[in-house]
Amino acid sequence: MSWILTIFVIIPVLMLFGLWMARNDNQVRGVMATGATVLLAAAIWLTIYFVQQRNAGNDDAMLLANSVTWFAPLHIDFAVGVDGISTVMILLSAIIVFTGTFASWQLEPMKKEYFLWFVLLSSGVFGFFISTDMFTMFMFYEVALIPMYLLIGVWGTGPKEYSAMKLTLMLMGGSSLLILGILGIYYFTGATTMDVSKLASLHMDVTAQKVFFPFVFIGFGVLGALFPFHTWSPDGHASAPTAVSMLHAGVLMKLGGYGCLRIAMFIMPDGLAMWAPFFLVLTCISVVYGALSACVQTDLKYINAYSSVSHCGMVLFALLMMTQTAITGAILQMLSHGLMTALFFAVIGMIYHRCGTRDVRQLGGLMKIIPFLAVAYVVAGLANLGLPGFSGFVAEMTIFVGSFENGGMFHRVATIIACTSIVITAVYILRVVGKILYQAVPNKKFFELHDATWDERVAVGGLIFCVAGLGLCPLFFQDIIVNAVKPIFNTIIANAPAVSALANM
C-alpha cells in the first residue's frame, strides 16, 4: 500500500509508451481515454481511502508515506506521501486530465505528438503533488513547466511563438530564484535530509529565513501569477490550445500556491513574518488589477486569463493573512478555480472552433444556436462571480471571512479592497454573457453551427458536475482540507511567535 502513490507517475509513463507505440488516431485516443480514466479512478479511490483512514483515527501527517534514497551525497530521496491538501490537488489534476483529453478529441494536426507532451506535463504535476522531498518536488516542477513551450509554440494560436517564449523565460526565471532558495534552505538548516517536514522542524537560522524567503515565495509566486510577475499568464493562456489552457490554469498555476505554503511558509515562518505585509500588498494588487483588466478585454480567452490572475492572486492573498480559516479558503479556491477556469477555457475553445473568433464584438445569439455550450458558459460565469450554489461562493466566502479574522487594521483594509473584486467580476461576466449569448446574431453563417459533440459534452458535463458538486456539498472537501491545514498552521505559529503576533495584530 505504501507505494500506491507511485501509480500517479507510473500510469503517465505507461501512457507515454502506449502513445509512442500507437500507429493511428484511434489508437492514440484509446491510450489517452484509458490512461485518463485509470488516473481519475485512482484519484477517487485515494480520496475515499484518505477519508476512511482519517475517520478510523489515523492521524499521521502524511499517509501512504515511503521513500527510497535517490542521490545519497545530497540526501535526496524519492519520497512520497499525501495529506488532505495534496489529496484534493491530485483529484483536481485527474479531473482536468480526464476532461482535457476529451476536449482535445478532435485536435489536429499531430495528435500523437500533442498528447505525448500533454501527458509529460501531467506526469510532472502528479509527481509534484505526491512528493514530500523538496528537491524531488522541484524536479517534477520543472518537468511540468518544460512541455508548455512546445504545446503553445506548435499547437497554439495567434502570436504563439512569442507567448510560448515569454511564458518559458518568465517561469524559468522564477525557477532560478526557486533553486537558490532551496539550496539556501538546505545549507542554512544544516540538514541531512530534503524532507520538507524534517526541514521545518530544524528551525532554520532567522537571518537566513529573511534572506531566502522572498526567493522561494517569488519563485513559486511567478507561477501563481503574483503581480508584477503575472504578464506571461494572459498571453500564454490566450495562445494555448484548449486542453493546455485547461491544465495550465486549472492545475499548473496551483503549483505556485501549493509551493508557497508547503515550502516557503512552512519552513521559513520568521521570513514569512517579515515579508508578509510586502507580499500582501502585491497580492491585493493582483486581485483587483486582474479583475479590472478583465473588464477592458474583448478576447474571451484574455478575459478569462486576467480573471485567473485575480483568482490566483486571491489564493496567495489568503495564505498571507495567516489565519486557519483563510488558509483553508485558499486551498478551496485552488480547487474551485481549477474546476471553473477549466470549464471556461473548454467552452471558449469550443466556441472559437465553431465561430472562428473569440472577439466579443463579433459574437452574439449563441444561446439560440448552440444552447448546450451557451448554458455551460453561463454556469462557468456564475461560478466565477461567486453565485451561491457553485464552488466560487464557498471558496471566496471562506477566504474573506478568514481574512477578516485577522484583527490588524492593515489586514482588514486589504480585505475590504480585495472584496471589491467581487463587484468587478460581476461586471465583466454579466457584460460578456449578455453580449455573446443574447444579443442579435452578427453573422448569418453562425446559424449553420452545430452544438457540442459527444466528446465535448463529456468534458463540459463532467466539469459542470464538479463545480456544482463542490458548491452544493462543500463540507466533504472542507473537512479534508481543514484537517490538513491545522497541523501546518500550528507548526508555523509554534516555530515563529512573530507570525502569531502578525495573525492577531
C-alpha positions in Angstrom: 0.0 0.0 0.0 2.8 2.4 0.8 3.9 2.6 -2.9 0.4 3.1 -4.3 1.1 6.8 -4.9 3.7 5.9 -7.5 0.9 4.8 -9.7 0.3 8.5 -10.5 3.8 8.6 -12.0 3.8 5.1 -13.5 0.5 5.5 -15.4 1.6 8.6 -17.3 4.9 6.8 -18.1 2.9 3.8 -19.5 0.7 6.3 -21.4 3.8 7.8 -23.0 5.0 4.3 -24.1 1.5 3.5 -25.4 1.3 6.7 -27.4 4.8 6.1 -28.8 3.6 2.7 -30.0 0.3 4.0 -31.4 0.0 4.0 -35.2 -3.2 5.9 -35.8 -5.6 8.4 -34.3 -8.0 5.8 -32.9 -5.1 4.1 -31.0 -3.9 7.4 -29.7 -7.4 8.2 -28.4 -7.7 4.8 -26.9 -4.5 5.2 -24.9 -5.5 8.6 -23.7 -9.0 7.6 -22.7 -7.8 4.5 -20.9 -5.0 6.2 -19.1 -7.0 9.3 -18.1 -9.9 7.1 -16.8 -7.5 5.0 -14.7 -5.9 8.1 -13.3 -9.3 9.5 -12.4 -10.4 6.2 -10.8 -7.1 6.1 -8.8 -7.6 9.7 -7.6 -11.2 8.9 -6.5 -10.0 5.8 -4.7 -7.2 7.8 -3.0 -9.7 10.4 -1.8 -12.1 7.8 -0.4 -9.2 5.8 1.2 -7.8 9.0 2.8 -11.2 9.9 4.3 -11.6 6.4 5.6 -8.2 6.4 7.3 -8.9 9.7 9.0 -12.3 8.5 10.2 -10.6 5.4 11.5 -8.3 7.6 13.7 -5.1 7.6 11.6 -3.7 11.0 12.3 -0.3 10.6 10.6 0.8 13.8 9.0 1.4 12.0 5.7 -0.5 8.9 4.6 1.0 6.2 2.3 4.4 7.7 3.0 7.5 6.0 1.8 10.9 6.9 0.4 14.0 5.4 -1.2 17.4 7.0 -1.4 17.9 8.6 -4.8 21.1 10.7 -4.6 22.9 10.0 -1.3 25.6 12.7 -1.4 22.9 15.5 -1.2 20.5 13.3 0.8 17.9 13.4 -2.0 15.1 10.8 -1.7 12.3 9.8 -3.9 9.8 10.4 -1.0 6.1 10.3 -1.4 3.1 10.9 0.9 -0.2 12.7 0.9 -2.2 14.9 3.3 -5.6 16.4 2.7 -4.2 19.2 0.6 -2.2 17.1 -1.8 -5.1 14.6 -2.0 -7.6 17.1 -3.3 -4.9 18.6 -5.7 -4.3 15.1 -7.1 -8.1 14.7 -7.6 -8.3 18.1 -9.3 -5.4 17.1 -11.6 -7.0 13.8 -12.5 -10.3 15.5 -13.3 -8.6 18.1 -15.6 -6.5 15.5 -17.4 -9.7 13.4 -18.0 -11.8 16.3 -19.3 -8.9 17.8 -21.2 -8.4 14.5 -23.0 -12.0 14.6 -24.4 -11.8 18.4 -25.0 -8.8 17.5 -27.4 -10.5 14.5 -29.0 -10.7 16.2 -32.4 -7.4 18.1 -32.3 -5.4 18.3 -35.4 -2.6 18.1 -36.6 -0.1 15.8 -34.9 -2.5 14.4 -32.4 0.0 11.8 -31.2 2.9 14.3 -30.6 0.5 16.7 -28.9 -0.7 14.1 -26.4 2.9 12.9 -25.7 3.8 16.4 -24.4 0.4 16.7 -22.7 1.0 13.5 -20.7 4.6 14.6 -19.8 3.2 17.8 -18.4 0.6 15.8 -16.5 3.2 13.5 -15.0 5.1 16.5 -13.7 2.0 17.8 -12.0 1.2 14.5 -10.3 4.8 13.9 -9.2 4.9 17.4 -7.7 1.8 16.8 -5.5 2.8 13.4 -4.2 6.4 14.4 -3.4 7.5 15.2 0.2 11.2 15.7 -0.7 12.0 19.3 -1.5 14.4 18.6 -4.4 12.1 15.9 -5.9 9.3 18.4 -5.8 11.5 20.9 -7.7 12.4 18.3 -10.3 8.7 17.4 -11.0 8.0 21.2 -11.0 10.5 21.6 -13.9 9.1 18.6 -15.7 5.6 20.3 -15.6 7.0 23.6 -17.0 9.2 22.5 -19.9 6.4 21.0 -22.2 4.5 24.2 -22.1 6.8 25.8 -24.7 6.1 23.2 -27.4 2.4 22.8 -26.6 1.8 26.5 -27.1 4.5 27.2 -29.7 3.4 24.4 -32.0 -0.3 23.8 -31.4 -1.3 27.3 -30.2 -3.0 30.2 -32.0 -2.2 33.8 -32.5 1.3 35.1 -31.6 2.1 31.6 -30.2 5.9 31.7 -30.5 6.1 35.0 -28.7 3.7 33.8 -26.0 5.5 30.5 -25.6 8.9 32.1 -25.2 7.6 34.8 -22.8 6.0 32.1 -20.6 9.1 29.9 -20.7 11.5 32.7 -19.9 9.5 34.1 -17.0 8.8 30.7 -15.4 12.4 29.7 -15.8 13.4 32.9 -14.2 11.2 32.0 -11.3 12.7 28.6 -11.2 16.2 30.1 -10.9 15.1 32.0 -7.8 13.5 28.9 -6.5 16.6 26.7 -6.8 18.6 29.4 -5.0 16.0 29.4 -2.2 16.0 25.6 -2.0 19.8 25.5 -1.7 19.7 28.2 0.9 17.2 26.2 3.0 19.3 23.1 2.7 22.6 24.6 3.7 21.4 27.0 6.3 19.4 24.4 8.2 22.5 22.1 8.4 20.2 19.4 7.1 21.0 15.8 6.2 17.7 15.5 4.5 15.5 17.2 1.9 12.3 16.1 3.6 10.0 19.1 3.9 8.6 18.2 7.4 12.0 17.5 8.8 13.4 20.7 7.4 10.6 22.6 9.1 11.5 21.0 12.5 15.2 22.1 12.2 14.4 25.8 12.8 16.4 27.5 10.0 18.5 30.4 11.1 16.3 33.5 11.4 18.5 35.8 9.3 18.8 33.2 6.6 15.0 32.8 6.6 14.6 36.5 6.0 17.1 36.4 3.1 15.8 33.3 1.3 12.0 33.6 1.9 11.4 36.0 -1.0 13.5 33.7 -3.3 11.1 30.8 -2.7 7.9 32.8 -2.5 8.6 34.8 -5.7 9.9 31.6 -7.4 6.6 29.9 -6.8 4.6 33.1 -6.9 5.6 33.7 -10.6 3.6 30.6 -11.5 0.8 31.7 -9.2 0.5 35.0 -11.2 1.9 37.2 -8.5 1.9 40.9 -9.5 4.1 42.2 -11.3 5.3 38.8 -12.5 2.0 37.8 -14.0 2.3 39.1 -17.5 3.2 35.7 -19.0 -0.2 34.3 -18.0 -2.7 36.2 -20.2 -0.5 35.8 -23.3 0.2 32.1 -22.6 -3.4 31.3 -21.9 -4.7 33.1 -25.0 -2.3 31.3 -27.3 -2.5 27.8 -25.8 -4.7 25.1 -27.3 -7.9 24.4 -25.3 -6.8 21.4 -23.1 -3.4 23.0 -22.4 -5.2 26.2 -21.2 -7.4 23.9 -19.0 -4.4 22.1 -17.5 -2.3 25.2 -17.2 -4.8 27.5 -15.5 -6.7 24.6 -13.8 -3.7 22.8 -12.3 -0.3 24.1 -13.2 -0.9 27.6 -11.6 -1.9 25.8 -8.4 1.7 24.5 -8.0 2.5 28.1 -7.1 0.2 28.5 -4.2 0.9 24.9 -3.0 4.7 25.5 -3.1 4.4 28.9 -1.3 2.5 27.2 1.6 4.3 23.8 1.7 7.9 25.2 1.4 8.2 29.0 1.8 5.8 29.5 4.7 6.1 26.1 6.4 9.9 26.0 6.5 10.6 29.8 6.9 7.9 31.2 9.3 10.2 34.0 10.5 10.8 35.1 6.9 7.0 35.0 6.5 6.6 37.3 9.4 8.9 39.9 8.0 7.9 39.7 4.3 4.1 39.1 4.6 3.0 42.7 4.6 5.0 43.5 1.5 3.7 40.5 -0.4 0.2 41.1 0.9 0.2 44.4 -1.0 1.3 42.7 -4.2 -1.4 40.0 -3.9 -4.0 42.6 -3.2 -3.0 44.4 -6.4 -3.2 41.1 -8.3 -6.8 40.5 -7.1 -8.1 43.9 -8.1 -5.9 44.6 -11.1 -6.7 41.2 -12.6 -10.4 41.9 -12.3 -10.2 45.4 -13.7 -8.0 44.3 -16.6 -10.6 41.6 -17.5 -13.2 44.4 -17.8 -11.5 46.0 -20.7 -10.6 42.9 -22.7 -12.5 41.9 -25.9 -11.0 38.5 -26.4 -12.8 35.7 -24.4 -9.5 34.0 -23.5 -7.9 37.2 -22.3 -11.0 37.9 -20.2 -10.6 34.5 -18.5 -6.8 34.8 -18.3 -7.0 38.1 -16.4 -9.8 36.6 -14.3 -7.4 33.8 -13.4 -4.8 36.4 -12.3 -7.3 37.8 -10.0 -8.5 34.5 -8.6 -5.0 33.0 -8.2 -3.9 36.3 -6.5 -6.7 35.6 -4.1 -5.0 32.3 -3.2 -1.7 33.9 -2.2 -3.6 36.8 -0.5 -5.4 34.3 1.7 -2.3 32.4 2.6 -0.5 35.6 3.7 -3.5 36.5 6.0 -2.2 33.7 8.3 -5.5 32.6 9.9 -6.5 29.0 9.7 -9.8 29.8 8.0 -8.1 32.0 5.4 -5.6 29.3 4.5 -8.5 26.7 4.3 -10.2 29.2 1.9 -7.0 29.4 -0.2 -7.0 25.7 -0.8 -10.7 25.7 -1.5 -10.1 28.5 -4.0 -7.3 26.5 -5.7 -9.8 23.6 -6.1 -12.7 25.8 -7.2 -10.7 27.9 -9.6 -9.1 24.9 -11.1 -12.5 23.5 -12.0 -14.3 26.6 -13.1 -11.5 28.0 -15.2 -11.0 24.7 -16.9 -14.7 24.8 -17.7 -14.4 28.3 -19.0 -11.4 27.5 -21.3 -13.0 24.4 -22.5 -16.2 26.2 -23.6 -14.3 29.2 -25.0 -12.2 26.8 -27.1 -15.3 25.0 -28.4 -16.9 28.4 -29.3 -13.7 29.5 -31.1 -13.6 26.2 -33.0 -17.1 26.9 -34.4 -17.2 30.6 -34.8 -13.6 31.2 -35.8 -13.3 34.2 -33.4 -13.1 34.9 -29.7 -13.8 38.6 -30.1 -16.8 39.6 -28.0 -17.7 42.3 -30.5 -18.1 39.7 -33.3 -20.3 37.2 -31.3 -23.9 37.1 -30.4 -27.1 35.0 -30.2 -25.2 31.8 -29.2 -27.9 30.8 -26.7 -30.2 30.1 -29.6 -27.6 28.5 -31.9 -25.5 26.3 -29.6 -27.6 26.1 -26.4 -25.6 23.4 -24.6 -22.3 25.3 -24.8 -24.1 28.6 -24.0 -25.5 27.2 -20.8 -22.1 25.8 -19.9 -20.6 29.3 -20.4 -23.3 30.7 -18.1 -22.6 28.1 -15.4 -18.8 28.9 -15.6 -19.6 32.6 -15.4 -21.9 32.3 -12.4 -19.3 30.2 -10.6 -16.6 32.7 -11.4 -18.6 35.6 -9.9 -19.3 33.6 -6.7 -23.0 32.8 -7.1 -24.2 30.7 -4.1 -24.6 27.0 -5.1 -21.4 27.0 -7.1 -17.8 26.4 -6.0 -16.7 30.0 -6.2 -19.0 31.2 -3.5 -17.8 28.6 -1.0 -14.1 29.4 -1.6 -14.4 33.2 -1.7 -16.6 33.5 1.4 -14.2 31.3 3.3 -11.3 33.5 2.2 -12.9 36.8 3.1 -14.3 35.6 6.4 -10.9 34.1 7.3 -9.1 37.2 6.2 -11.3 39.5 8.3 -10.5 37.3 11.3 -7.1 39.0 11.3 -7.6 41.9 13.7 -5.0 44.2 12.2 -6.2 47.4 10.6 -3.8 46.9 7.7 -5.2 43.4 7.0 -8.8 44.4 7.3 -8.4 47.3 4.9 -6.6 45.0 2.5 -9.5 42.5 2.8 -12.1 45.2 2.1 -10.1 46.3 -1.0 -9.9 42.7 -2.2 -13.6 42.3 -1.7 -14.2 44.9 -4.4 -13.1 42.3 -6.9 -16.4 40.5 -6.4 -18.3 43.5 -7.9 -15.8 44.0 -10.7 -16.0 40.3 -11.6 -19.8 40.5 -11.8 -19.5 43.4 -14.2 -17.3 41.7 -16.8 -19.0 38.3 -16.5 -22.5 39.6 -17.0 -21.5 42.0 -19.7 -19.9 39.2 -21.8 -22.8 36.8 -21.1 -25.3 39.3 -22.3 -23.3 40.2 -25.4 -22.3 36.9 -26.8 -25.4 34.8 -25.8 -28.4 37.1 -26.0 -27.8 39.9 -28.5 -28.6 39.6 -32.2 -26.6 37.2 -34.3 -24.0 39.3 -36.1 -23.1 36.7 -38.8 -25.6 34.6 -40.7 -23.1 31.8 -41.0 -23.5 31.2 -37.3 -26.9 29.7 -38.0 -25.1 26.8 -39.6 -23.1 25.9 -36.4 -23.7 22.7 -34.6 -23.8 22.3 -30.8 -21.4 20.2 -28.7 -20.4 16.7 -29.9 -20.5 13.7 -27.5 -16.8 14.1 -26.5 -17.2 17.8 -25.8 -20.3 17.0 -23.7 -18.3 14.5 -21.6 -15.7 17.1 -20.9 -18.0 20.0 -20.2 -20.6 18.0 -18.4 -18.0 16.5 -16.1 -16.7 19.9 -15.1 -20.2 21.3 -14.5 -20.9 18.4 -12.2 -17.8 19.1 -10.2 -18.3 22.8 -10.0 -21.9 22.3 -8.8 -20.9 19.4 -6.5 -18.3 21.4 -4.7 -20.7 24.3 -4.3 -23.6 22.2 -3.0 -21.7 19.8 -0.9 -18.6 21.7 0.3 -18.2 20.1 3.8 -16.7 16.9 2.4 -13.7 18.6 0.9 -13.6 21.3 3.6 -13.2 18.8 6.3 -10.4 17.1 4.4 -8.6 20.4 3.9 -9.1 21.8 7.5 -7.6 18.7 9.0 -4.5 19.1 6.8 -4.2 22.9 7.3 -4.4 22.8 11.1 -1.1 21.0 11.8 0.7 23.2 9.2 -0.7 26.3 10.7 0.1 25.2 14.2 3.7 24.4 13.2 4.2 27.8 11.7 2.8 29.5 14.7 4.9 27.4 17.1 8.1 28.0 15.2 7.7 31.7 14.8 5.9 33.6 17.6 6.1 36.7 15.3 3.7 35.1 12.9 1.2 34.6 15.8 1.5 38.3 16.6 1.0 39.1 12.9 -2.1 37.0 12.7 -3.6 38.7 15.8 -2.4 42.3 15.5 
